[in-house]
Amino acid sequence: MSTTPRIYLSAPDVGEAEQENVARAITSGWVAPLGPDLTAFEEEIARRVDRTYAVGLASGTSALHLALLHWGVGPGDVVPVSTMTFAATVNAIAYVGATPYFVDSEPESGNISADLLEQALDSLGSQGVRVPVIVPVDLLGKCADYDALSKIAESYGTRLLSDAAESLGASFGDRPAGAFGDAAVLSFNGNKIITTSSGGMLLTDDEAMADHVRKLSTQAREPAVHYEHEEVGYNYRLSNILAALGRAQLTRLDELIARRREWRERYRALFASIPGVRILGGADDRRDNCWLTAIVIDDGANWNPEDLSKALWAEGIETRPVWKPMHQQPVFAGCPGIYDGSADRIFARGLALPSGSAMTEAQFCEIETLIAEFLERLP
């Protein structure tokens, strides 16, 4: 098995426009963290996702962290969160000393189960536990069911923090990802739909929240000539140079999504006649951004994801299991939760395939050929 892939799962897709923007930002003299490109990037993202305010930050993780800090979430609080997610979502809850409460997935999409979430809130409420916020995650670029989640949050008097790190450009109903909840977060990590190398953003319609998060992200400096600090701050601001990269990426967002959607449709066609294989997320992905395409193989199939993964890795093609559920992670052993086995099954039987917009036609044809040959060899 190759340890260094030739074809990556989701490599950065950057070109001349990004290079020109970064060079312009450097030669303009705005090399320090703040500057006009950062301000413009925030405004452009806010317009794209139908939010009033956006705050550019060092990562999606820092956006989650500062949102929880602003709301005063801390020790003694319990935060229901999707169990099927990247660790960053739950790490942010741990940063503030709150207890994550893992909620299992919908079997079709892998997103948080609204039914199980409601059961969890009933149980926690009967115990007198404070639940200040719930944190659903848009898995692999498909929005969670925000109609149901918004109603639940309102009914139980809790905030909704949307982890839209993977879903920029997707939508739910007629609203874009990032527009839901009391606040939402984006990630611009190197493998995301658009990238600023590293980076993220907090999205909100609450001016006080935006102002406070912006302050906290710049070491919580007070408006004084000298350095004055009344609360603990963080070095979490997105740099102007990285924002310049993000601005060029944002102009290409629809193009990048279209390319990933093409791969999704071709994977769907490739596996259409294979019994027991489905695309994670369901048959309707018209509103997804198709960030990553993952398949799920039924328990009754005569092969498993590891078989295909080994065949592709042998040719230098990167694959990855779907996120390992957080309730299976040793670091979070002992945290409470509610489960029906859906996330466990998706992890055990799921496989993410190369989906990046930078992938060439020749590379995808090679993947198609290798998968077709693998399927033909099955008993």
Wavefront OBJ file of the C-alpha trace (Angstrom):
o trace
v 0.000 0.000 0.000
v 1.354 3.422 -0.955
v 1.771 5.833 1.947
v 2.028 8.920 -0.294
v -0.917 9.130 -2.673
v -0.674 10.272 -6.264
v -4.356 11.207 -6.246
v -5.633 12.837 -3.080
v -9.057 12.708 -1.502
v -9.526 16.479 -1.748
v -6.430 18.420 -2.738
v -6.410 22.250 -2.756
v -7.547 23.731 -6.077
v -5.615 26.972 -6.596
v -4.375 28.720 -9.716
v -3.411 32.036 -11.221
v -6.208 34.071 -9.643
v -5.173 32.961 -6.164
v -1.494 33.635 -6.846
v -2.254 37.116 -8.152
v -4.426 37.975 -5.151
v -1.820 36.837 -2.636
v 0.973 38.692 -4.462
v -1.137 41.852 -4.560
v -1.860 41.594 -0.830
v 1.852 41.218 -0.064
v 2.969 44.101 -2.252
v 0.211 46.326 -0.834
v 1.993 46.239 2.530
v -0.891 44.583 4.396
v 1.177 41.666 5.653
v 0.082 42.069 9.294
v -3.000 40.070 10.314
v -5.631 42.723 9.581
v -6.251 44.570 6.333
v -8.637 45.383 3.477
v -8.737 41.869 2.025
v -9.867 40.438 5.344
v -12.633 43.024 5.641
v -13.730 42.411 2.052
v -13.619 38.616 2.458
v -15.843 38.821 5.523
v -18.346 40.996 3.662
v -18.341 38.733 0.601
v -18.869 35.559 2.624
v -21.647 37.212 4.661
v -23.483 38.123 1.457
v -23.010 34.643 0.017
v -24.514 32.913 3.048
v -27.178 35.511 3.849
v -25.728 36.625 7.169
v -25.343 40.111 8.567
v -21.895 39.576 10.078
v -18.883 37.370 9.413
v -15.653 37.241 11.409
v -12.570 35.737 9.775
v -10.663 33.455 12.140
v -7.692 31.121 12.202
v -9.824 27.972 11.831
v -13.311 26.569 12.067
v -12.296 25.222 15.464
v -11.535 28.719 16.751
v -14.919 29.893 15.468
v -16.670 27.149 17.442
v -14.584 27.912 20.517
v -15.285 31.646 20.493
v -19.008 31.176 19.859
v -19.258 28.966 22.941
v -17.171 31.414 24.990
v -19.347 34.343 23.957
v -22.455 32.517 25.138
v -20.847 31.668 28.473
v -20.899 27.901 27.925
v -18.716 26.205 30.493
v -18.319 23.626 33.263
v -21.587 22.010 34.292
v -23.161 22.570 30.886
v -24.040 19.722 28.535
v -23.847 20.266 24.778
v -25.621 17.797 22.456
v -23.529 17.345 19.318
v -23.358 15.092 16.262
v -21.336 11.991 17.055
v -20.336 11.623 13.402
v -17.975 14.538 12.916
v -14.332 15.521 12.922
v -12.817 15.872 16.400
v -12.578 19.672 16.115
v -16.311 20.054 16.732
v -16.103 18.276 20.058
v -12.690 19.640 21.010
v -14.180 23.138 21.076
v -16.784 21.964 23.595
v -14.002 20.477 25.723
v -12.011 23.743 25.522
v -14.714 25.579 27.485
v -15.084 22.777 30.057
v -18.574 21.685 28.982
v -19.594 18.039 28.517
v -20.354 16.806 24.997
v -23.456 14.656 24.671
v -23.228 12.559 21.509
v -26.305 12.117 19.346
v -26.451 9.394 16.702
v -27.068 9.831 13.002
v -29.810 9.544 10.451
v -28.979 6.318 8.582
v -29.280 7.841 5.099
v -27.290 11.046 5.495
v -25.142 10.513 8.568
v -26.341 13.874 9.916
v -27.651 14.243 13.458
v -30.954 12.471 14.151
v -33.605 15.022 15.138
v -35.681 12.298 16.807
v -32.799 11.148 18.997
v -31.874 14.755 19.761
v -35.362 15.419 21.063
v -35.211 12.295 23.219
v -31.865 13.465 24.589
v -33.225 16.901 25.472
v -36.217 15.336 27.224
v -33.885 13.154 29.279
v -31.485 15.977 30.125
v -34.353 18.296 31.008
v -35.812 15.749 33.437
v -32.394 15.641 35.151
v -32.284 19.424 35.512
v -29.200 19.679 33.317
v -28.407 23.024 31.667
v -28.239 22.696 27.866
v -27.238 26.116 26.505
v -26.633 25.092 22.875
v -26.873 22.198 20.431
v -24.250 21.666 17.707
v -25.324 19.805 14.551
v -22.788 19.159 11.780
v -23.379 19.251 8.008
v -21.716 15.967 7.084
v -19.602 15.868 3.899
v -21.374 18.917 2.481
v -25.025 17.948 3.079
v -27.038 20.235 5.336
v -28.693 18.769 8.399
v -32.483 19.005 8.729
v -32.635 22.598 9.953
v -36.432 22.752 9.842
v -36.614 20.079 12.512
v -33.544 21.253 14.422
v -34.678 24.880 14.582
v -38.066 23.836 15.947
v -36.425 21.632 18.564
v -34.032 24.382 19.660
v -36.880 26.876 19.988
v -39.093 24.400 21.827
v -36.416 23.589 24.389
v -35.123 27.141 24.739
v -31.591 26.375 23.606
v -29.333 27.979 21.032
v -28.363 26.356 17.754
v -24.737 26.506 16.567
v -24.435 25.149 13.025
v -21.119 23.501 12.184
v -21.150 24.202 8.452
v -17.400 23.625 8.114
v -17.939 21.162 5.260
v -20.995 22.683 3.560
v -20.204 26.135 2.120
v -22.180 26.431 -1.115
v -24.785 23.851 -0.108
v -28.321 24.781 0.906
v -31.334 23.527 2.817
v -34.644 24.545 1.328
v -34.102 27.984 -0.142
v -31.448 29.095 2.365
v -27.679 28.608 2.108
v -25.540 26.603 4.499
v -24.247 28.939 7.184
v -27.528 30.860 7.399
v -29.036 28.623 10.073
v -29.008 28.865 13.844
v -27.982 31.604 16.224
v -24.530 31.320 14.670
v -22.673 29.101 12.228
v -19.063 28.326 11.442
v -17.123 27.679 8.240
v -13.735 26.073 7.659
v -11.244 27.011 4.946
v -8.780 24.230 5.702
v -6.639 22.957 2.827
v -9.031 20.153 1.893
v -12.284 22.136 2.057
v -14.469 23.276 -0.838
v -12.533 26.575 -0.840
v -9.354 27.130 1.122
v -7.304 29.881 2.703
v -4.629 27.281 3.555
v -5.924 27.361 7.105
v -8.746 29.513 8.367
v -12.392 29.697 9.284
v -15.236 32.087 9.921
v -17.978 32.793 12.416
v -21.349 33.790 10.917
v -24.118 35.528 12.863
v -26.843 38.161 12.697
v -25.999 39.331 16.232
v -23.832 42.457 16.124
v -22.798 42.149 19.771
v -21.639 38.577 19.179
v -19.641 39.527 16.087
v -17.974 42.415 17.917
v -17.119 40.298 20.949
v -15.745 37.396 18.911
v -13.652 39.827 16.855
v -12.271 41.286 20.091
v -11.559 37.881 21.654
v -9.768 36.767 18.489
v -7.298 39.658 18.725
v -6.126 38.965 22.294
v -9.149 40.806 23.749
v -7.379 44.130 23.560
v -9.390 47.071 24.859
v -9.579 50.349 22.858
v -6.742 52.095 24.667
v -3.451 53.597 23.517
v -1.562 51.161 25.720
v -2.265 47.412 25.837
v -5.262 46.960 28.143
v -7.000 43.604 28.729
v -10.087 42.909 30.835
v -10.643 39.317 29.718
v -8.589 36.449 28.358
v -8.118 36.692 24.609
v -6.829 34.493 21.804
v -4.618 34.861 18.747
v -7.337 33.603 16.424
v -7.658 36.231 13.661
v -7.420 35.257 9.991
v -4.564 37.030 8.233
v -5.070 39.537 5.434
v -2.863 37.507 3.055
v -4.875 34.331 3.608
v -8.094 36.302 3.172
v -6.803 37.466 -0.222
v -6.420 33.809 -1.187
v -9.948 33.132 0.061
v -11.418 35.963 -1.986
v -10.082 34.447 -5.208
v -11.369 31.026 -4.166
v -14.821 32.422 -3.410
v -15.182 33.792 -6.949
v -14.688 30.204 -8.167
v -16.973 28.487 -5.634
v -19.750 27.545 -8.059
v -17.188 26.209 -10.543
v -15.511 24.111 -7.834
v -18.856 22.685 -6.682
v -19.837 21.838 -10.263
v -16.627 19.848 -10.706
v -17.199 17.862 -7.503
v -20.822 17.294 -8.518
v -19.614 15.793 -11.790
v -17.527 13.264 -9.864
v -20.498 12.506 -7.586
v -22.745 11.756 -10.559
v -20.152 9.530 -12.170
v -19.571 7.593 -8.948
v -23.326 7.183 -8.637
v -23.523 5.788 -12.177
v -20.542 3.501 -11.567
v -22.126 1.856 -8.516
v -25.750 1.982 -9.724
v -25.838 -1.673 -10.792
v -23.883 -3.000 -7.803
v -26.187 -4.551 -5.167
v -25.807 -3.287 -1.626
v -23.923 -0.055 -2.418
v -25.317 3.424 -1.847
v -24.027 6.966 -1.887
v -23.960 8.414 1.630
v -26.430 11.280 1.740
v -29.181 9.658 -0.277
v -30.409 9.898 -3.832
v -31.138 13.626 -3.732
v -27.960 15.687 -3.587
v -29.140 18.656 -5.664
v -28.583 21.025 -2.738
v -25.330 19.458 -1.479
v -21.924 20.905 -2.310
v -20.615 17.345 -2.919
v -17.474 18.115 -0.904
v -16.686 14.426 -0.462
v -18.414 11.460 -2.065
v -18.641 8.433 0.204
v -20.188 5.050 -0.424
v -21.758 2.731 2.136
v -21.749 -1.031 1.547
v -24.572 -3.025 3.116
v -23.740 -5.688 5.679
v -25.023 -8.390 3.331
v -22.619 -7.526 0.502
v -19.870 -10.013 -0.372
v -17.130 -7.369 0.003
v -16.284 -4.580 2.386
v -14.865 -1.057 2.143
v -11.397 -2.155 3.193
v -11.141 -4.396 0.117
v -11.728 -1.494 -2.261
v -9.579 0.835 -0.200
v -6.595 -1.540 -0.408
v -7.028 -1.909 -4.163
v -6.992 1.866 -4.683
v -4.191 2.602 -2.210
v -2.055 -0.003 -3.983
v -2.181 2.328 -6.989
v -1.512 5.476 -4.943
v -5.120 6.607 -4.740
v -6.185 7.995 -1.378
v -9.365 6.806 0.325
v -10.562 7.221 3.895
v -13.219 5.738 6.156
v -16.054 8.103 6.988
v -15.484 9.968 10.284
v -15.043 7.640 13.226
v -17.909 8.489 15.604
v -16.823 10.587 18.543
v -18.349 8.165 21.018
v -15.814 5.582 19.793
v -12.844 7.907 20.332
v -10.741 7.018 23.392
v -10.329 10.675 24.370
v -14.103 11.017 24.803
v -14.744 7.659 26.449
v -17.294 8.020 29.205
v -19.109 11.000 27.693
v -22.901 10.570 27.652
v -24.927 10.075 24.497
v -27.865 8.459 22.745
v -27.309 5.880 20.008
v -29.135 3.528 17.674
v -26.069 2.169 15.883
v -26.411 4.233 12.692
v -23.092 6.086 12.981
v -21.290 2.875 13.923
v -22.625 1.146 10.809
v -21.692 4.058 8.529
v -18.162 4.087 9.940
v -17.780 0.323 9.631
v -19.205 0.122 6.107
v -18.404 3.537 4.598
v -15.578 4.770 2.388
v -14.795 8.290 1.140
v -13.446 8.436 -2.417
v -11.354 11.075 -4.226
v -13.652 14.035 -4.854
v -11.478 17.133 -5.273
v -12.146 19.767 -7.900
v -8.431 19.800 -8.772
v -8.621 16.189 -9.925
v -8.155 15.836 -13.691
v -10.325 13.911 -16.126
v -7.463 11.471 -16.703
v -7.106 10.857 -12.964
v -10.812 10.242 -12.523
v -10.880 7.888 -15.513
v -8.068 5.915 -13.860
v -10.123 5.666 -10.666
v -13.206 4.577 -12.623
v -11.206 1.867 -14.373
v -9.675 0.553 -11.155
v -13.052 0.443 -9.385
v -14.693 -1.261 -12.375
v -11.928 -3.873 -12.447
v -12.290 -4.416 -8.705
v -16.056 -4.911 -9.020
v -15.610 -7.337 -11.928
v -13.354 -9.501 -9.760
v -16.003 -9.929 -7.086
v -17.533 -13.402 -6.786
l 1 2 3 4 5 6 7 8 9 10 11 12 13 14 15 16 17 18 19 20 21 22 23 24 25 26 27 28 29 30 31 32 33 34 35 36 37 38 39 40 41 42 43 44 45 46 47 48 49 50 51 52 53 54 55 56 57 58 59 60 61 62 63 64 65 66 67 68 69 70 71 72 73 74 75 76 77 78 79 80 81 82 83 84 85 86 87 88 89 90 91 92 93 94 95 96 97 98 99 100 101 102 103 104 105 106 107 108 109 110 111 112 113 114 115 116 117 118 119 120 121 122 123 124 125 126 127 128 129 130 131 132 133 134 135 136 137 138 139 140 141 142 143 144 145 146 147 148 149 150 151 152 153 154 155 156 157 158 159 160 161 162 163 164 165 166 167 168 169 170 171 172 173 174 175 176 177 178 179 180 181 182 183 184 185 186 187 188 189 190 191 192 193 194 195 196 197 198 199 200 201 202 203 204 205 206 207 208 209 210 211 212 213 214 215 216 217 218 219 220 221 222 223 224 225 226 227 228 229 230 231 232 233 234 235 236 237 238 239 240 241 242 243 244 245 246 247 248 249 250 251 252 253 254 255 256 257 258 259 260 261 262 263 264 265 266 267 268 269 270 271 272 273 274 275 276 277 278 279 280 281 282 283 284 285 286 287 288 289 290 291 292 293 294 295 296 297 298 299 300 301 302 303 304 305 306 307 308 309 310 311 312 313 314 315 316 317 318 319 320 321 322 323 324 325 326 327 328 329 330 331 332 333 334 335 336 337 338 339 340 341 342 343 344 345 346 347 348 349 350 351 352 353 354 355 356 357 358 359 360 361 362 363 364 365 366 367 368 369 370 371 372 373 374 375 376 377 378 379
